């Protein structure tokens, strides 16, 4: 029987709290990286340009999203799962061997889904729906991209209602917290310029909260994947080699 989707939020929190100092470090790192965007705006004398600043935010947070959060996810998986494809005693070496492949898989998935969304929204959503777990499988199970895509498709074929409900719950909860914080900041402490952002403690608090939410949603999605994988009766996809 599949556990309640609502308990995913608590499971993700418990996973994040398993290593509190690492979690705190990730939140502080995300706070500092988030501050690079207004700093670059000020240093580059770009004035107030929200689209450019949003691009800087995206680029500045790439190390968090594509290295540090996956690193923690692989470690938590090794501690929770004990699979031969991610042994606890070798998790650091395993991560270094796989993270770049997982990064490439995530970028490729985003590009394909983005093209589908531009042409028509539904194809982009279908790509994410069918192959959204592929980067996770590349990272956690060491599968090649083709194997990971087939594994993600098979997992969703067998468990799509639970996967869809769980993912929607996690993403909705995370976005709700971030939008509430952004609304409160804009309503009560509007920051009109990048210079004002750099000198506002509310801006830095919002960056810390955003990093904490990113960490939380990441561990919640990990908990969801581990649930789906443990309940799936599909044959495991075995990586033939890992170079």
Secondary structure, DSSP 8 states (H G I E B T S, - for coil): ----TTHHHHHHHHHHGGGHHHHHHHHHHHHHHHHHHHHHHHHTT--S-HHHHHHHHHHHTHHIIIIIHHHHHHHHHHHHH--GGG-GGGHHHHHHHHHHHHHHHHHHHHHHHHHHHHH-HHHHHHHHHHHTTHHHHHHHH---HHHHHHHHHHHHHHHHHHHHHHHHHHHHHHHHHHHHHHHHHHHHS---SHHHHHT-HHHHHHHHHHHHHHHHHHHHHHHHHHHHHHH--S-----S---
